[in-house]
Amino acid sequence: MDDVPFSFSGSLVTNSMSTSFTLSSDGTRIAYTSVGDASRPAILLIHGWAQQFICWQPLMEKLQDQFHLVAMDLRGHGASDKPEDEAAYTDTGLWADDVKAVTDAAGLDRPVLVGWSYGARVIGAYLAVNGDTDLAGIALAGGVLAIGAAREDWMVGAASPGLDRDLYTDDVPRRLAATARFVEACTAEPIDRATYAALVGANMLCPAHVRRALFRADVDLRPVFEKLRCPGLVIHGIRDEVVTASTGQAAASYMTNGEYLPYEGVGHAPFLETPDRFAEDLAQFVTASQRSDR
């Protein structure tokens, strides 16, 4: 398949997208951006560490005529509130409550949760607290399998953010330079200048204290994935230098109904690097999941 990497040239947000806010259980305001007819099958997009909803723009544009898509800004990111207390980012219950607050506010019925990188940790938190009864399925893109002391060496890519201390410094010039390096490492091949600049800017909306807190918890997602009974899809770039492809393969193996789709020649951001393929694979998964007899 000929698949041209997405470009953010032009408007970052199409006119059909709308951003709203809802409150989580601790009063943190969570931003979420929606597109598509609310009567269609629902997809909740959950971005990764230091990212923002705009990373999902190509997917939202490609699938808005088929699905109701909602992309949340995680607490501490984008337009969402950024609490100072470290516990606001280490409490599994709060992550679960954030997802629940958005699904309720957006009126999502049996959504498929899609998590990029750290987004897998957020999905795992939801599953740990709420189970999968209200979900049609989950999909991971370059998803983590553990953080903190629970993470094993084979899960860690050479460009893992945990290996660059400058990503966490309060020194803004150093943090900006490190962020630029990290964004560059997220794709196997260089992306266009406009997209690269937009992603660096979005990453810089996540302050140093949030970045530090996000990896302070010790979380192993394998037990919650072992309990998963709804369909699971794991898409992972073979050339991922942030989270190893072995991590994605392992994640799928823990799921009762898990499918692993390796993308050759692709890095940590398959929905940006091969947007047409990713959109097609996700659309097929969502449609099948919504039809499955639970």
VENHU-V283262 format. One record per pair of residues at least 24 apart in sequence whose ideal C-beta (glycine too) atoms are under 10 Angstrom apart, sorted by sequence separation. I is the first residue (numbers start at 1). J is the second residue. D is the distance in whole Angstrom. If there is no record, write none. Layout:
{{I J D} {I J D}}
//
This chain:
{{33 57 9} {35 59 10} {36 60 8} {40 64 9} {43 67 5} {44 68 10} {45 69 6} {46 70 10} {47 71 7} {50 74 9} {53 77 9} {54 78 8} {74 98 7} {98 122 7} {99 123 8} {110 134 6} {111 135 7} {112 136 5} {113 137 8} {114 138 8} {115 139 7} {116 140 8} {117 141 7} {118 142 10} {119 143 7} {120 144 5} {121 145 9} {161 185 9} {176 200 8} {179 203 5} {180 204 9} {231 255 8} {232 256 8} {233 257 9} {234 258 6} {235 259 9} {236 260 7} {238 262 5} {239 263 9} {261 285 9} {35 60 5} {40 65 9} {41 66 8} {42 67 7} {43 68 7} {44 69 8} {45 70 7} {46 71 8} {47 72 8} {49 74 9} {52 77 6} {53 78 6} {73 98 10} {74 99 10} {109 134 8} {110 135 6} {111 136 7} {112 137 5} {113 138 5} {114 139 5} {115 140 5} {116 141 5} {117 142 5} {118 143 8} {119 144 9} {120 145 7} {121 146 9} {159 184 9} {160 185 9} {176 201 10} {178 203 10} {179 204 6} {225 250 9} {230 255 9} {231 256 9} {232 257 6} {233 258 8} {234 259 7} {235 260 8} {236 261 8} {237 262 8} {238 263 6} {239 264 8} {242 267 8} {243 268 7} {34 60 9} {35 61 8} {40 66 7} {41 67 5} {42 68 5} {43 69 5} {44 70 5} {45 71 4} {46 72 6} {47 73 8} {48 74 9} {50 76 9} {51 77 7} {52 78 4} {53 79 8} {72 98 7} {95 121 7} {96 122 8} {99 125 8} {100 126 7} {108 134 9} {110 136 4} {111 137 9} {112 138 7} {113 139 7} {114 140 8} {115 141 7} {116 142 6} {117 143 6} {118 144 6} {120 146 10} {121 147 6} {159 185 4} {225 251 6} {228 254 8} {229 255 9} {230 256 9} {231 257 5} {232 258 4} {233 259 5} {234 260 5} {235 261 5} {236 262 6} {237 263 5} {238 264 5} {239 265 6} {240 266 8} {241 267 6} {242 268 4} {259 285 8} {33 60 8} {36 63 7} {37 64 9} {40 67 5} {41 68 7} {42 69 8} {43 70 7} {44 71 8} {45 72 7} {46 73 10} {47 74 7} {49 76 10} {50 77 7} {51 78 8} {52 79 8} {53 80 10} {72 99 8} {95 122 5} {96 123 10} {98 125 9} {99 126 4} {103 130 10} {108 135 10} {109 136 9} {110 137 9} {111 138 10} {112 139 6} {113 140 9} {114 141 7} {115 142 9} {116 143 7} {117 144 6} {120 147 10} {158 185 8} {159 186 8} {176 203 9} {179 206 9} {225 252 9} {226 253 10} {227 254 9} {228 255 5} {229 256 6} {230 257 7} {231 258 8} {232 259 7} {233 260 8} {234 261 7} {235 262 8} {236 263 7} {237 264 8} {238 265 7} {239 266 6} {240 267 5} {241 268 7} {242 269 9} {35 63 9} {36 64 4} {37 65 8} {40 68 5} {41 69 10} {42 70 7} {43 71 9} {44 72 7} {46 74 7} {49 77 9} {52 80 9} {95 123 9} {96 124 9} {97 125 9} {98 126 9} {99 127 10} {108 136 10} {115 143 6} {116 144 10} {157 185 8} {175 203 9} {176 204 6} {222 250 8} {225 253 9} {226 254 5} {227 255 9} {228 256 6} {229 257 7} {231 259 8} {232 260 9} {233 261 7} {234 262 9} {235 263 6} {237 265 8} {238 266 7} {239 267 5} {240 268 5} {35 64 5} {36 65 7} {37 66 9} {39 68 7} {40 69 9} {48 77 9} {72 101 9} {73 102 10} {92 121 9} {95 124 8} {96 125 5} {97 126 9} {100 129 8} {114 143 10} {115 144 9} {118 147 8} {175 204 8} {222 251 8} {225 254 4} {226 255 8} {227 256 9} {228 257 8} {237 266 3} {238 267 9} {239 268 9} {240 269 9} {259 288 10} {34 64 10} {35 65 10} {36 66 8} {37 67 8} {38 68 5} {47 77 7} {72 102 5} {92 122 10} {95 125 4} {96 126 5} {99 129 9} {100 130 7} {221 251 7} {224 254 9} {225 255 5} {226 256 8} {228 258 8} {236 266 8} {237 267 5} {240 270 9} {36 67 5} {37 68 6} {47 78 8} {71 102 10} {72 103 9} {94 125 8} {95 126 7} {96 127 8} {99 130 8} {103 134 8} {175 206 10} {222 253 10} {223 254 9} {224 255 10} {225 256 9} {235 266 9} {236 267 10} {237 268 6} {35 67 9} {36 68 4} {38 70 9} {70 102 7} {92 124 8} {93 125 8} {96 128 7} {97 129 8} {103 135 9} {172 204 8} {175 207 9} {179 211 9} {222 254 5} {236 268 9} {237 269 8} {257 289 9} {35 68 8} {36 69 5} {70 103 8} {72 105 10} {92 125 4} {95 128 9} {96 129 4} {97 130 10} {175 208 6} {221 254 8} {225 258 8} {237 270 5} {19 53 8} {34 68 7} {35 69 5} {36 70 9} {72 106 9} {91 125 9} {92 126 9} {95 129 8} {96 130 6} {100 134 9} {236 270 8} {239 273 9} {34 69 7} {35 70 8} {70 105 9} {93 128 9} {94 129 10} {172 207 10} {235 270 6} {257 292 9} {17 53 9} {33 69 9} {34 70 5} {35 71 8} {70 106 5} {92 128 6} {93 129 6} {167 203 9} {172 208 9} {175 211 8} {235 271 8} {237 273 7} {17 54 10} {33 70 7} {34 71 8} {69 106 10} {70 107 9} {92 129 7} {170 207 9} {171 208 9} {237 274 9} {32 70 5} {33 71 5} {34 72 10} {68 106 8} {70 108 6} {170 208 5} {32 71 7} {33 72 8} {68 107 9} {69 108 10} {167 206 10} {169 208 6} {170 209 8} {235 274 10} {13 53 9} {17 57 8} {31 71 9} {32 72 4} {33 73 8} {68 108 7} {168 208 6} {13 54 7} {31 72 7} {32 73 7} {68 109 9} {70 111 8} {77 118 10} {167 208 8} {168 209 9} {12 54 6} {30 72 6} {31 73 4} {69 111 10} {161 203 10} {168 210 10} {169 211 9} {170 212 10} {235 277 9} {14 57 8} {17 60 7} {30 73 7} {31 74 9} {68 111 8} {71 114 9} {118 161 9} {168 211 5} {169 212 9} {235 278 7} {13 57 7} {16 60 9} {17 61 9} {29 73 10} {30 74 8} {31 75 10} {67 111 10} {74 118 8} {117 161 9} {142 186 8} {167 211 6} {168 212 5} {12 57 7} {16 61 9} {30 75 6} {33 78 9} {67 112 9} {69 114 9} {74 119 8} {167 212 9} {168 213 10} {8 54 8} {11 57 9} {14 60 8} {29 75 9} {31 77 9} {32 78 10} {33 79 9} {168 214 10} {235 281 6} {8 55 10} {13 60 9} {14 61 6} {17 64 8} {28 75 5} {30 77 10} {31 78 6} {32 79 9} {72 119 9} {74 121 10} {75 122 10} {168 215 9} {235 282 8} {13 61 10} {16 64 7} {28 76 9} {30 78 10} {31 79 4} {32 80 9} {74 122 7} {233 281 7} {6 55 10} {8 57 7} {16 65 10} {26 75 9} {30 79 9} {31 80 5} {46 95 10} {188 237 6} {233 282 7} {8 58 9} {14 64 8} {20 70 9} {22 72 9} {29 79 9} {30 80 5} {31 81 9} {72 122 9} {161 211 8} {187 237 9} {188 238 9} {189 239 9} {235 285 9} {6 57 8} {7 58 9} {24 75 7} {29 80 6} {30 81 8} {186 237 10} {188 239 4} {233 284 9} {6 58 4} {17 69 9} {19 71 9} {21 73 9} {28 80 7} {29 81 5} {46 98 9} {187 239 9} {188 240 8} {233 285 5} {5 58 9} {6 59 9} {28 81 5} {29 82 10} {46 99 7} {161 214 9} {162 215 6} {187 240 10} {188 241 8} {232 285 9} {233 286 9} {17 71 9} {19 73 9} {27 81 8} {28 82 9} {161 215 8} {186 240 9} {187 241 9} {231 285 7} {6 61 8} {26 81 10} {28 83 6} {44 99 7} {59 114 8} {160 215 10} {185 240 10} {186 241 8} {231 286 10} {233 288 9} {6 62 9} {24 80 9} {27 83 9} {46 102 9} {185 241 5} {186 242 6} {233 289 8} {24 81 9} {26 83 8} {185 242 6} {231 288 7} {232 289 9} {21 79 8} {22 80 10} {23 81 9} {44 102 7} {56 114 8} {90 148 9} {231 289 5} {19 78 9} {21 80 8} {26 85 9} {44 103 6} {230 289 7} {231 290 10} {19 79 7} {21 81 9} {28 88 7} {56 116 8} {182 242 8} {26 87 9} {42 103 8} {55 116 7} {231 292 6} {26 88 7} {44 106 8} {55 117 10} {230 292 8} {231 294 10} {24 88 9} {42 106 8} {44 108 6} {151 215 9} {230 294 7} {26 91 8} {42 107 8} {43 108 8} {51 116 7} {229 294 8} {25 91 10} {28 94 8} {32 98 10} {42 108 4} {45 111 10} {51 117 8} {26 93 9} {30 97 9} {41 108 10} {42 109 6} {44 111 5} {45 112 10} {46 113 6} {47 114 10} {48 115 8} {49 116 9} {50 117 10} {51 118 8} {147 214 8} {148 215 6} {150 217 9} {151 218 9} {25 93 8} {26 94 6} {30 98 5} {34 102 10} {38 106 8} {39 107 10} {41 109 9} {42 110 7} {43 111 6} {44 112 7} {45 113 8} {46 114 7} {47 115 8} {48 116 4} {49 117 6} {50 118 8} {51 119 8} {147 215 6} {148 216 7} {149 217 9} {150 218 5} {151 219 9} {152 220 9} {25 94 7} {28 97 9} {30 99 9} {32 101 9} {38 107 6} {41 110 8} {42 111 4} {43 112 5} {44 113 5} {45 114 5} {46 115 5} {47 116 5} {48 117 3} {49 118 4} {117 186 9} {147 216 9} {148 217 6} {149 218 4} {150 219 6} {151 220 8} {24 94 7} {28 98 7} {32 102 5} {38 108 9} {39 109 10} {41 111 8} {42 112 7} {43 113 8} {44 114 7} {45 115 8} {46 116 7} {47 117 8} {48 118 4} {49 119 9} {116 186 10} {147 217 6} {148 218 4} {149 219 9} {150 220 4} {199 269 9} {24 95 9} {25 96 9} {26 97 7} {30 101 6} {31 102 9} {32 103 10} {34 105 10} {38 109 9} {41 112 8} {42 113 10} {43 114 6} {44 115 9} {45 116 8} {46 117 10} {47 118 8} {48 119 5} {144 215 10} {147 218 7} {148 219 6} {149 220 9} {150 221 8} {24 96 10} {25 97 4} {26 98 9} {29 101 10} {30 102 6} {34 106 6} {46 118 9} {47 119 6} {48 120 9} {49 121 9} {146 218 8} {147 219 5} {148 220 9} {150 222 9} {24 97 5} {25 98 8} {28 101 9} {32 105 7} {33 106 10} {34 107 10} {46 119 4} {48 121 9} {146 219 6} {147 220 8} {199 272 8} {23 97 10} {24 98 5} {32 106 6} {34 108 10} {45 119 8} {46 120 8} {48 122 9} {145 219 10} {146 220 5} {147 221 9} {195 269 10} {23 98 10} {24 99 9} {25 100 8} {30 105 8} {44 119 10} {46 121 9} {47 122 9} {144 219 9} {145 220 8} {146 221 6} {188 263 9} {22 98 9} {24 100 8} {25 101 7} {32 108 10} {46 122 5} {145 221 5} {146 222 7} {188 264 10} {189 265 8} {191 267 10} {24 101 5} {46 123 6} {144 221 7} {145 222 7} {188 265 6} {189 266 9} {195 272 7} {22 100 10} {23 101 7} {24 102 9} {143 221 8} {188 266 6} {189 267 8} {191 269 8} {22 101 5} {44 123 9} {163 242 10} {187 266 8} {188 267 4} {21 101 10} {22 102 6} {46 126 9} {145 225 8} {162 242 10} {187 267 5} {188 268 8} {21 102 10} {22 103 10} {140 221 10} {159 240 9} {160 241 8} {161 242 7} {186 267 6} {187 268 7} {188 269 9} {191 272 7} {20 102 9} {22 104 8} {23 105 9} {44 126 10} {59 141 10} {143 225 10} {157 239 10} {159 241 4} {160 242 6} {185 267 8} {186 268 4} {187 269 5} {188 270 10} {191 273 8} {22 105 4} {157 240 6} {158 241 5} {159 242 5} {160 243 7} {185 268 7} {186 269 5} {187 270 9} {21 105 8} {22 106 8} {157 241 4} {158 242 9} {159 243 9} {160 244 9} {189 273 7} {20 105 7} {56 141 10} {140 225 9} {157 242 5} {183 268 10} {187 272 7} {188 273 7} {20 106 8} {156 242 9} {157 243 6} {158 244 9} {182 268 10} {183 269 9} {186 272 8} {187 273 5} {188 274 10} {138 225 9} {156 243 8} {157 244 5} {186 273 9} {155 243 7} {156 244 7} {157 245 9} {145 234 10} {155 244 6} {157 246 10} {138 228 7} {154 244 6} {157 247 9} {44 135 9} {128 219 9} {137 228 9} {143 234 7} {153 244 10} {155 246 7} {156 247 9} {46 138 10} {125 217 10} {132 224 9} {138 230 7} {139 231 9} {140 232 8} {141 233 9} {142 234 9} {143 235 9} {151 243 10} {154 246 6} {155 247 4} {42 135 10} {43 136 9} {48 141 9} {121 214 8} {128 221 9} {131 224 9} {135 228 9} {137 230 5} {138 231 8} {139 232 7} {140 233 7} {141 234 8} {142 235 8} {143 236 8} {154 247 8} {155 248 10} {42 136 8} {43 137 10} {44 138 10} {45 139 10} {46 140 10} {47 141 10} {48 142 8} {121 215 10} {125 219 8} {127 221 8} {135 229 10} {136 230 7} {137 231 4} {138 232 5} {139 233 4} {140 234 5} {141 235 5} {142 236 6} {152 246 10} {41 136 7} {46 141 10} {48 143 9} {49 144 9} {124 219 7} {128 223 8} {129 224 10} {132 227 8} {135 230 5} {136 231 8} {137 232 6} {138 233 8} {139 234 7} {140 235 7} {141 236 7} {142 237 6} {152 247 9} {155 250 8} {43 139 9} {45 141 10} {48 144 8} {118 214 7} {121 217 8} {124 220 9} {125 221 9} {127 223 10} {128 224 5} {131 227 8} {132 228 6} {133 229 9} {134 230 9} {135 231 9} {137 233 7} {138 234 9} {139 235 7} {140 236 8} {141 237 9} {151 247 9} {154 250 9} {155 251 10} {46 143 10} {118 215 9} {124 221 4} {127 224 4} {131 228 9} {132 229 6} {133 230 8} {49 147 9} {121 219 6} {123 221 8} {124 222 9} {126 224 9} {127 225 8} {131 229 9} {132 230 4} {142 240 5} {144 242 9} {145 243 8} {152 250 10} {124 223 9} {125 224 8} {128 227 9} {131 230 9} {132 231 10} {141 240 10} {144 243 6} {145 244 10} {121 221 7} {124 224 5} {127 227 7} {132 232 9} {142 242 7} {143 243 7} {120 221 6} {123 224 9} {124 225 7} {127 228 7} {142 243 5} {145 246 9} {146 247 9} {123 225 9} {141 243 10} {142 244 10} {145 247 5} {127 230 9} {140 243 10} {142 245 9} {144 247 7} {145 248 8} {124 228 10} {143 247 7} {144 248 10} {146 250 10} {120 225 9} {123 228 10} {142 247 8} {143 248 7} {145 250 6} {146 251 10} {142 248 7} {145 251 5} {140 247 10} {141 248 9} {144 251 9} {140 248 7} {143 251 6} {159 267 9} {160 268 10} {123 232 10} {143 252 10} {145 254 8} {159 268 8} {157 267 9} {49 160 10} {50 161 7} {140 251 6} {157 268 8} {49 161 6} {140 252 8} {48 161 9} {49 162 9} {120 234 9} {140 255 10} {50 167 8} {113 230 10} {138 255 8} {49 167 9} {50 168 10} {112 230 9} {140 258 9} {112 231 9} {114 233 9} {116 235 10} {89 209 9} {110 230 9} {112 232 10} {137 257 8} {138 258 9} {139 259 9} {140 260 10} {141 261 10} {89 210 7} {112 233 9} {114 235 9} {142 263 10} {88 210 9} {89 211 9} {95 217 10} {139 261 10} {141 263 9} {82 205 9} {84 207 9} {86 209 8} {89 212 9} {90 213 6} {117 240 9} {120 243 9} {78 202 7} {82 206 8} {85 209 9} {86 210 9} {89 213 4} {90 214 9} {95 219 10} {142 266 9} {50 175 10} {77 202 8} {80 205 9} {82 207 6} {84 209 6} {88 213 7} {89 214 5} {90 215 9} {92 217 7} {117 242 7} {118 243 9} {142 267 8} {77 203 9} {79 205 8} {80 206 10} {83 209 9} {84 210 9} {86 212 8} {87 213 8} {89 215 9} {90 216 5} {91 217 8} {117 243 6} {142 268 5} {78 205 6} {82 209 8} {83 210 8} {86 213 4} {89 216 7} {90 217 4} {92 219 7} {116 243 10} {120 247 9} {124 251 10} {141 268 9} {142 269 7} {77 205 6} {78 206 8} {82 210 6} {85 213 8} {86 214 10} {89 217 8} {90 218 9} {120 248 9} {141 269 8} {142 270 7} {50 179 7} {73 202 9} {76 205 9} {77 206 5} {84 213 9} {87 216 9} {90 219 9} {141 270 6} {142 271 9} {76 206 6} {77 207 9} {83 213 9} {86 216 6} {87 217 10} {141 271 6} {55 186 9} {76 207 7} {86 217 9} {120 251 7} {141 272 10} {50 182 8} {51 183 9} {73 205 9} {74 206 9} {92 224 10} {49 182 9} {50 183 9} {73 206 10} {76 209 8} {77 210 7} {76 210 3} {77 211 10} {51 186 9} {75 210 8} {76 211 8} {74 210 9} {58 195 9} {76 213 7} {77 214 9} {141 278 7} {48 186 9} {57 195 9} {76 214 7} {75 214 10} {139 278 10} {55 195 10} {74 214 9} {54 195 10} {57 198 9} {141 282 9} {139 281 9} {55 198 9} {139 282 6} {54 198 6} {55 199 7} {54 199 8} {52 198 9} {139 285 6} {52 199 9} {54 201 9} {55 202 7} {138 285 10} {139 286 8} {51 199 8} {54 202 5} {55 203 9} {137 285 7} {50 199 10} {52 201 9} {53 202 8} {136 285 10} {137 286 7} {52 202 4} {136 286 7} {139 289 9} {51 202 6} {52 203 8} {117 268 7} {136 287 10} {137 288 8} {138 289 9} {50 202 8} {51 203 6} {52 204 10} {116 268 8} {117 269 9} {136 288 9} {137 289 4} {50 203 5} {52 205 6} {116 269 7} {136 289 4} {137 290 8} {49 203 9} {50 204 8} {51 205 9} {52 206 8} {116 270 9} {135 289 9} {136 290 5} {47 202 9} {48 203 10} {50 205 8} {51 206 8} {116 271 7} {136 291 9} {137 292 8} {50 206 4} {116 272 10} {136 292 7} {49 206 8} {50 207 9} {114 271 9} {136 294 8} {135 294 9} {50 210 8} {49 210 9} {50 211 6} {133 294 8} {49 211 7} {132 294 9} {50 214 8} {49 214 6} {48 214 10} {49 215 8} {114 282 7} {112 282 8} {114 285 9} {114 286 9} {112 285 7} {112 286 5} {111 286 9} {112 287 10} {112 289 6} {111 289 10} {112 290 8} {110 289 9} {111 290 10} {110 290 7} {109 290 10} {5 187 8} {12 194 9} {8 191 9} {9 192 7} {12 195 10} {5 189 8} {7 191 8} {8 192 8} {9 193 9} {10 194 8} {110 294 9} {5 190 9} {6 191 8} {7 192 5} {8 193 9} {9 194 4} {5 191 6} {6 192 9} {7 193 9} {8 194 5} {9 195 8} {12 198 6} {5 192 7} {7 194 6} {8 195 4} {7 195 6} {8 196 9} {6 195 7} {7 196 10} {8 197 8} {9 198 10} {12 201 10} {5 195 8} {8 198 4} {12 202 9} {7 198 10} {8 199 8} {49 242 9} {48 242 9} {48 243 9} {62 271 9} {60 271 10} {59 271 5} {58 271 6} {59 272 9} {62 275 6} {66 279 9} {55 269 7} {57 271 10} {58 272 6} {61 275 9} {62 276 7} {56 271 7} {57 272 9} {63 278 10} {67 282 9} {55 271 8} {56 272 9} {59 275 7} {62 278 9} {63 279 6} {67 283 7} {55 272 7} {58 275 4} {62 279 4} {63 280 10} {66 283 6} {69 286 10} {51 269 9} {57 275 10} {58 276 9} {61 279 9} {62 280 9} {59 278 7} {60 279 10} {63 282 7} {67 286 6} {48 268 8} {58 278 8} {59 279 6} {62 282 9} {63 283 6} {66 286 8} {67 287 9} {48 269 9} {58 279 8} {62 283 9} {66 287 8} {59 282 7} {63 286 9} {67 290 9} {59 283 10} {45 271 9} {45 282 10} {43 282 8} {43 283 9} {41 283 9} {43 285 10} {43 286 6} {42 286 9} {41 286 6} {40 286 10} {41 287 7} {41 289 8} {42 290 9} {41 290 5} {40 290 10} {41 291 9} {3 263 10} {3 266 10} {6 269 10} {5 269 9} {8 272 9} {6 271 8} {7 272 10} {6 272 5} {3 270 10} {5 272 6} {6 273 8} {5 273 6} {6 274 9} {7 275 10} {4 273 10} {5 274 8} {6 275 5} {3 273 8} {4 274 9} {5 275 7} {6 276 9} {3 274 4} {4 275 8} {3 275 7} {4 276 8} {6 278 10} {1 274 8} {3 276 5} {2 276 8} {3 277 5} {1 276 7} {2 277 10} {3 278 9} {1 277 6} {3 279 10} {3 280 10} {1 280 8}}
//
